[in-house]
């Protein structure tokens, strides 16, 4: 089977065109780990970029990578017309059995729909729901992206939903849906170090942005510090060019806390360094305004961290049944603060056994095989309609 995967290359998002290896969102990268271990499939990854990049021809023995250069005029301002045409040209050359567009955030989903081949869409975030919650101004990226999502979903043969929350939002707009969680990268599934006591470190992982609410979490850190508790709240994640004001406010606010020793910001580490950050912590805190299927939650649970989070979206799917995870109403900051204070006072214990559950549910090979089963089903249904 020949599969074309339309993936967002994060080198475009962060304008890091000098990098020589493509970077994909966590769920997309994990799925490639699984496909790399299925020798009966041939996978072609296609990404659009606005500037030329150096990239390897192959990402694995059975996985090819095709970066397509698309001028700025061919992106959102023209409904991704340039991306659609570039992808169609490449697909006519490759002749895949099926096309999957990963995410409605940018060009991938709409390029899949107009590919001319049997196609599916895999959800990353829920843009229409985010627009409903945040009410972006007319004409902004968030406003336009939500409308493109509503245009795209009814026109594909089916949608992979990364959580039951996403499936509930997508089902009224799609022909067919499948509940398909994102797999974890295998490096995160390797056994964590010896479960010896760790320092009282709480970790928050995510792009510094209003949706991830790092400024509010600094309020939590400040409250805990005033109670005389001994801990460190560590933040790591990218700073996005479009969120400069929020980033500036966060960095200004955290500076005196870092000098006092109870909060710090570690930038955006690479994968191996990120695992070290997880393994150097005892707990993880994730409290966004909305999240479809947070990979960071699975990563933290897979590294045997205590979890504190908001009871919303895909967080409920990921952590709701995990031993000793604690979820709170999205605006229950007093409840979150009190729970963390109680945990610190009890000696900041970590749960043991979460990693085994995560491996069983989110291993890349297991979910890659499930993808292939659904691809065959969709291809067979298309063949029947032609008869």
KARA-V946865 format. One record per residue. N is the residue number from 1. RES is the residue in one small letter. PSI is psi in degrees with one decimal (* if undefined). D_LAST is the distance of its C-alpha to the last C-alpha in whole Angstrom. Layout:
BEGIN
n: {N/N}
res: {RES/RES}
psi: {PSI/PSI}
d_last: {D_LAST/D_LAST}
END
This chain:
BEGIN
n: {1/2/3/4/5/6/7/8/9/10/11/12/13/14/15/16/17/18/19/20/21/22/23/24/25/26/27/28/29/30/31/32/33/34/35/36/37/38/39/40/41/42/43/44/45/46/47/48/49/50/51/52/53/54/55/56/57/58/59/60/61/62/63/64/65/66/67/68/69/70/71/72/73/74/75/76/77/78/79/80/81/82/83/84/85/86/87/88/89/90/91/92/93/94/95/96/97/98/99/100/101/102/103/104/105/106/107/108/109/110/111/112/113/114/115/116/117/118/119/120/121/122/123/124/125/126/127/128/129/130/131/132/133/134/135/136/137/138/139/140/141/142/143/144/145/146/147/148/149/150/151/152/153/154/155/156/157/158/159/160/161/162/163/164/165/166/167/168/169/170/171/172/173/174/175/176/177/178/179/180/181/182/183/184/185/186/187/188/189/190/191/192/193/194/195/196/197/198/199/200/201/202/203/204/205/206/207/208/209/210/211/212/213/214/215/216/217/218/219/220/221/222/223/224/225/226/227/228/229/230/231/232/233/234/235/236/237/238/239/240/241/242/243/244/245/246/247/248/249/250/251/252/253/254/255/256/257/258/259/260/261/262/263/264/265/266/267/268/269/270/271/272/273/274/275/276/277/278/279/280/281/282/283/284/285/286/287/288/289/290/291/292/293/294/295/296/297/298/299/300/301/302/303/304/305/306/307/308/309/310/311/312/313/314/315/316/317/318/319/320/321/322/323/324/325/326/327/328/329/330/331/332/333/334/335/336/337/338/339/340/341/342/343/344/345/346/347/348/349/350/351/352/353/354/355/356/357/358/359/360/361/362/363/364/365/366/367/368/369/370/371/372/373/374/375/376/377/378/379/380/381/382/383/384/385/386/387}
res: {x/x/x/x/x/x/x/x/x/x/x/x/x/x/x/x/x/x/x/x/x/x/x/x/x/x/x/x/x/x/x/x/x/x/x/x/x/x/x/x/x/x/x/x/x/x/x/x/x/x/x/x/x/x/x/x/x/x/x/x/x/x/x/x/x/x/x/x/x/x/x/x/x/x/x/x/x/x/x/x/x/x/x/x/x/x/x/x/x/x/x/x/x/x/x/x/x/x/x/x/x/x/x/x/x/x/x/x/x/x/x/x/x/x/x/x/x/x/x/x/x/x/x/x/x/x/x/x/x/x/x/x/x/x/x/x/x/x/x/x/x/x/x/x/x/x/x/x/x/x/x/x/x/x/x/x/x/x/x/x/x/x/x/x/x/x/x/x/x/x/x/x/x/x/x/x/x/x/x/x/x/x/x/x/x/x/x/x/x/x/x/x/x/x/x/x/x/x/x/x/x/x/x/x/x/x/x/x/x/x/x/x/x/x/x/x/x/x/x/x/x/x/x/x/x/x/x/x/x/x/x/x/x/x/x/x/x/x/x/x/x/x/x/x/x/x/x/x/x/x/x/x/x/x/x/x/x/x/x/x/x/x/x/x/x/x/x/x/x/x/x/x/x/x/x/x/x/x/x/x/x/x/x/x/x/x/x/x/x/x/x/x/x/x/x/x/x/x/x/x/x/x/x/x/x/x/x/x/x/x/x/x/x/x/x/x/x/x/x/x/x/x/x/x/x/x/x/x/x/x/x/x/x/x/x/x/x/x/x/x/x/x/x/x/x/x/x/x/x/x/x/x/x/x/x/x/x/x/x/x/x/x/x/x/x/x/x/x/x/x/x/x/x/x/x/x/x/x/x/x/x/x/x/x/x/x/x}
psi: {133.8/121.7/134.1/121.7/120.6/105.6/147.3/123.8/116.2/-10.0/-30.7/-43.8/-43.9/12.1/35.0/61.1/-14.8/-18.1/143.5/-2.8/133.9/151.1/127.6/155.8/154.2/-48.0/-39.0/-44.7/-39.4/-40.7/-38.0/-36.2/-41.4/-45.4/-32.8/-19.0/13.5/93.7/-13.8/7.8/148.3/121.6/132.2/115.5/128.4/129.5/141.2/138.5/155.4/-11.2/154.7/145.4/154.6/130.5/153.4/149.6/-34.6/141.5/-18.2/177.2/-32.5/17.7/119.4/153.1/132.5/97.7/130.6/128.5/121.2/118.1/158.6/-34.3/-20.9/11.5/-139.5/-37.3/-21.2/23.6/29.8/31.0/-39.8/-41.1/-44.2/-46.0/-40.7/-41.9/-41.5/-41.7/-45.3/-39.6/-35.3/-31.4/-40.3/-32.4/62.6/161.1/-29.5/151.9/134.9/125.7/121.0/106.7/142.3/4.9/-32.5/-129.8/-17.0/-49.8/-46.7/-30.3/-37.3/-44.4/-37.3/19.1/-26.1/4.5/160.4/133.9/155.0/162.3/136.1/125.6/139.1/-59.0/164.9/91.8/-37.1/-40.0/-39.0/-38.9/-38.1/-40.0/-39.2/-13.0/63.7/156.9/145.9/133.0/-10.8/168.2/-49.1/-37.9/-46.4/-42.4/-37.0/-39.9/-35.6/-35.6/-45.8/-31.5/-38.3/-45.6/-40.1/-12.3/-2.2/162.8/-19.4/165.8/128.7/122.7/126.4/-2.8/163.9/-30.1/-47.6/-41.5/-38.9/-38.2/-32.7/-34.4/-41.6/-15.2/-0.2/152.8/-40.1/148.5/152.6/135.7/114.8/93.3/156.4/137.1/158.8/148.2/143.4/-29.0/-30.1/-13.8/-7.2/147.7/136.9/161.4/170.6/130.9/49.8/161.1/138.5/162.6/159.3/79.9/127.0/131.1/134.2/125.0/126.2/156.9/133.6/107.8/159.5/-33.0/-30.5/-15.4/45.8/-33.9/-39.8/-35.0/-27.8/-32.7/-41.1/-45.9/-42.0/-39.6/-42.4/-39.1/-39.6/-24.1/-0.8/14.8/147.0/116.6/172.4/131.7/111.4/133.6/133.2/147.1/161.2/153.9/122.8/138.5/-30.9/-7.5/37.8/-41.7/-44.2/-43.5/-44.4/-43.1/-40.0/-47.1/-35.7/-40.8/-37.1/-19.2/-52.0/-28.7/-38.8/-40.2/-31.4/-13.4/12.0/4.8/149.7/158.5/125.0/14.7/-151.9/92.8/159.1/176.0/-48.6/-40.8/-34.9/-42.5/-38.3/-36.2/-43.8/-47.4/-9.5/6.6/167.2/-22.6/161.0/140.6/124.6/112.1/59.6/175.7/-26.4/142.7/123.2/-49.6/81.6/114.0/-33.3/-30.7/-46.5/-39.6/-45.1/-43.6/-37.8/-20.0/17.8/41.5/145.6/140.7/131.7/128.0/174.4/139.6/78.8/160.9/-141.8/-8.7/-35.0/-43.4/-43.1/-43.8/-10.5/-30.7/8.4/137.4/130.2/9.2/144.6/121.9/148.0/157.2/146.6/-23.3/19.3/67.0/-39.0/-41.0/-43.2/-47.4/-44.0/-39.6/-42.3/-41.7/-41.8/-43.5/-42.8/-43.9/-27.4/3.3/17.4/59.0/149.7/143.5/147.3/131.4/-13.8/-36.5/-39.9/-39.7/-44.1/-41.6/-41.3/-35.6/-30.5/25.3/136.9/-39.5/-43.4/-46.9/-29.1/-40.8/-39.3/-38.4/-46.8/-39.4/-43.2/-38.3/-46.5/-39.2/-45.4/-41.8/-41.5/-40.4/-39.0/-39.0/-37.6/-38.8/-27.0/-21.9/*}
d_last: {21/22/23/25/27/29/32/35/38/41/43/42/43/47/47/48/47/49/48/46/43/41/41/38/39/39/36/34/37/37/33/33/36/33/31/34/34/30/30/27/26/26/27/28/30/31/34/35/39/42/44/43/44/44/42/41/38/37/37/37/35/32/32/33/34/33/36/35/38/38/41/42/41/37/37/38/40/37/34/34/32/34/32/29/29/31/28/25/27/28/24/23/25/24/21/20/17/18/21/24/27/30/32/32/36/35/32/30/28/27/27/24/22/23/22/18/17/16/19/21/25/28/31/34/36/36/37/37/39/41/42/42/45/47/46/46/48/45/44/45/42/42/41/39/37/36/35/32/31/31/29/27/26/24/21/20/18/21/24/27/30/33/35/35/37/34/31/33/34/30/28/29/27/24/21/21/24/26/29/30/33/35/36/39/40/42/45/46/45/48/50/53/57/59/59/63/64/63/65/64/61/59/56/54/51/49/49/52/51/52/49/50/53/56/58/58/58/61/63/62/64/67/67/67/69/72/72/73/70/70/66/64/61/59/57/54/51/50/52/50/51/50/52/56/58/56/57/60/61/60/62/65/65/64/67/70/68/67/71/72/69/67/64/63/60/58/56/52/53/50/48/51/53/51/51/55/55/53/56/59/58/58/56/54/54/50/51/49/48/44/42/38/39/42/42/45/46/44/46/49/48/47/50/52/54/55/52/53/51/50/48/45/41/40/43/43/40/42/46/46/46/48/51/54/52/53/51/53/52/51/55/57/59/62/60/58/62/63/61/61/65/65/63/65/68/67/67/63/62/58/55/55/51/49/48/46/44/43/42/40/38/37/37/35/34/33/31/29/28/26/25/23/22/20/19/17/16/15/13/11/10/9/7/5/6/4/0}
END
